[in-house]
């Protein structure tokens, strides 16, 4: 295992603990109560376990503990950032920048002072780990990033009635990002264009201009994330 592999594994652990394994109820409770949240300790426990497990190293327990403690502090103060009238709308992105800075710093320090000794012979390539990480990021993390981007720019959809399937848009977004990411990795950009055209026909027949623009923005962000991830993988 080298530094790049450990760093990617820790980013994957973060995506899983802070997004995939964090239900909306827990996130809202932490955002509203900060250090007083009863669910915060369980989130930090999950953060610690995932960071340690995904290091594949017994002695990274101290690195995982450091990440978990600093994660607890960052999540605790997020409430005060969120309540600030000036930067409150950017609280999610500020919080994520802090978390990513913590992870990168801990991994770099660990690499400088400890020898990387995985518990088994680690043979997965960096590119393979990148692909896994990008697919995980394309799921729930990207849904939340798109949602938070809407909040930053104060974009809201008009009422769409009761005929829409609950959470259907989230699932559609995940599937389309998986498809686009796969097409870009395989250098099949024609298929990406076909997918965009197909979705345009299916989704933009609504006469509600506001809703159409909302869907268009979401689609552009969704496709943009997947294409950027695919290009990043291909450049490695």
C-alpha positions in Angstrom: 0.0 0.0 0.0 1.2 3.5 -0.8 0.2 7.0 0.2 -2.2 7.4 -2.8 -4.0 4.2 -2.0 -4.4 5.1 1.7 -5.7 8.6 0.8 -8.3 7.3 -1.6 -9.4 4.6 0.9 -9.9 7.3 3.5 -11.9 9.5 1.1 -14.1 6.4 0.3 -14.5 5.9 4.1 -15.6 9.5 4.4 -18.2 9.3 1.6 -19.6 6.1 3.2 -19.7 7.4 6.8 -20.8 11.0 6.1 -23.2 10.3 3.3 -24.2 6.7 2.6 -24.5 5.6 6.2 -25.9 8.9 7.5 -29.7 9.1 7.4 -31.4 12.5 6.9 -32.7 12.5 10.4 -29.3 12.2 11.9 -27.9 15.0 9.6 -30.8 17.3 10.5 -30.4 16.6 14.2 -26.7 17.4 14.1 -27.2 20.6 12.0 -29.9 21.9 14.4 -28.4 20.9 17.8 -24.6 20.8 17.2 -22.7 19.4 20.2 -26.1 18.8 22.0 -27.2 16.3 19.3 -27.6 12.8 20.8 -27.0 11.3 17.4 -23.7 13.0 16.9 -21.8 10.4 19.0 -23.2 7.6 16.9 -22.1 9.4 13.7 -18.6 9.9 15.1 -18.5 6.2 16.1 -19.3 5.2 12.5 -16.7 7.7 11.2 -14.0 6.1 13.4 -14.9 2.6 12.5 -15.0 3.2 8.7 -11.8 5.2 8.8 -10.0 2.4 10.7 -11.5 -0.5 8.6 -10.8 1.2 5.3 -7.1 1.8 6.3 -6.6 -2.0 6.3 -3.9 -1.3 9.0 -4.1 -2.0 12.7 -1.9 0.8 13.8 -4.0 3.4 11.9 -6.3 3.3 14.9 -4.7 6.5 16.1 -5.2 8.1 12.8 -8.8 7.0 12.7 -9.3 8.3 16.2 -7.8 11.7 15.3 -10.1 11.9 12.2 -13.1 11.0 14.3 -12.4 13.6 17.1 -11.7 16.4 14.6 -14.9 15.3 12.7 -16.8 15.7 15.9 -15.5 19.2 16.5 -16.3 20.2 12.9 -19.8 18.8 13.0 -20.4 20.5 16.4 -19.5 24.0 15.2 -21.4 23.5 11.9 -24.6 24.6 13.7 -23.0 28.0 14.4 -21.8 28.4 10.8 -25.3 27.4 9.6 -26.9 30.0 11.8 -24.6 32.8 10.5 -26.5 35.2 8.2 -23.5 35.7 6.0 -22.1 32.3 5.4 -24.9 30.1 6.7 -26.0 29.0 3.2 -22.4 27.7 2.5 -22.3 25.7 5.7 -22.4 22.3 4.0 -19.5 23.1 1.7 -17.4 24.7 4.4 -18.0 21.7 6.6 -16.9 19.3 3.8 -13.8 21.4 3.0 -12.9 21.1 6.7 -13.4 17.3 6.7 -11.4 16.8 3.6 -8.6 19.0 4.9 -8.5 16.9 8.1 -8.4 13.6 6.2 -5.6 14.7 3.9 -3.6 16.2 6.8 -3.9 13.0 9.0 -3.0 10.7 6.1 0.1 12.8 5.2 1.2 13.0 8.8 0.7 9.3 9.3 2.6 8.5 6.1 5.5 10.7 7.4 5.8 9.1 10.9 4.6 5.5 10.4 5.2 2.7 8.0 2.3 1.7 5.8 1.8 -2.0 6.7 -1.6 -3.4 5.6 -3.0 -6.5 7.3 -2.8 -8.4 4.0 -1.1 -8.0 0.7 -2.8 -5.1 -1.0 -3.0 -5.5 -4.7 -5.7 -3.1 -5.8 -4.4 -0.4 -8.1 -4.9 3.3 -7.5 -7.0 3.6 -10.7 -9.3 0.8 -9.5 -9.8 2.5 -6.1 -10.5 5.8 -7.9 -13.2 4.1 -9.9 -14.8 2.6 -6.8 -14.6 6.0 -5.0 -16.1 7.9 -8.0 -19.1 5.5 -8.2 -19.7 5.8 -4.5 -19.4 9.6 -4.8 -21.9 9.6 -7.8 -24.6 8.1 -5.6 -25.9 9.8 -2.4 -23.0 12.3 -2.0 -23.8 13.8 -5.4 -27.5 14.0 -4.6 -26.7 16.0 -1.5 -24.2 18.2 -3.3 -26.8 19.1 -5.9 -29.4 19.8 -3.2 -27.0 22.0 -1.3 -26.1 23.9 -4.5 -29.8 24.7 -5.0 -29.9 26.0 -1.5 -26.8 28.2 -2.1 -28.4 29.9 -5.1 -31.9 29.8 -3.4 -33.4 27.7 -6.2 -36.8 26.1 -5.4 -39.1 24.1 -7.6 -42.8 24.9 -7.9 -45.3 22.5 -6.5 -45.4 19.5 -8.8 -48.6 17.9 -7.5 -49.1 14.5 -5.9 -48.5 12.4 -8.9 -44.7 12.4 -8.6 -43.1 9.4 -7.1 -41.4 10.1 -3.8 -37.6 10.2 -4.1 -37.8 9.2 -7.8 -35.7 12.1 -8.8 -32.9 11.0 -6.5 -32.9 7.5 -7.9 -33.0 8.8 -11.5 -30.0 11.1 -10.7 -28.0 8.2 -9.3 -28.8 5.9 -12.3 -27.9 8.6 -14.9 -24.7 9.4 -13.2 -23.7 5.8 -13.1 -24.5 5.5 -16.8 -22.7 8.7 -17.7 -19.6 7.8 -15.6 -19.4 4.4 -17.2 -19.8 5.8 -20.7 -17.0 8.4 -20.1 -14.7 5.8 -18.7 -15.2 3.7 -21.8 -14.8 6.8 -24.0 -18.3 6.5 -25.3 -19.2 10.1 -25.4 -21.8 9.5 -28.1 -23.8 7.5 -25.6 -23.7 10.4 -23.2 -25.2 12.7 -25.8 -27.9 10.1 -26.5 -28.7 9.9 -22.8 -29.1 13.6 -22.5 -31.4 13.7 -25.6 -33.5 10.9 -24.2 -33.9 12.5 -20.9 -34.8 15.8 -22.5 -37.6 14.2 -24.4 -39.0 12.4 -21.3 -38.7 15.1 -18.8 -39.1 18.5 -20.5 -42.6 18.0 -21.8 -44.0 19.8 -18.8 -45.6 23.2 -19.5 -44.5 24.4 -16.1 -41.5 26.6 -17.0 -40.2 26.9 -13.4 -40.3 23.2 -12.9 -38.6 22.6 -16.3 -35.8 25.0 -15.4 -35.4 23.3 -12.0 -35.1 19.9 -13.7 -32.7 21.3 -16.3 -30.4 22.8 -13.7 -30.4 19.5 -11.7 -29.7 17.5 -14.9 -26.8 19.8 -15.9 -25.2 19.5 -12.4 -25.8 15.7 -12.4 -24.2 15.1 -15.8 -21.5 17.6 -15.1 -20.4 15.8 -11.9 -20.4 12.4 -13.7 -18.5 13.7 -16.7 -15.9 15.4 -14.5 -15.3 12.3 -12.5 -15.0 10.2 -15.7 -12.5 12.6 -17.2 -10.5 12.7 -14.0 -10.3 8.8 -13.9 -9.2 8.7 -17.6 -6.5 11.3 -17.0 -4.9 9.2 -14.3 
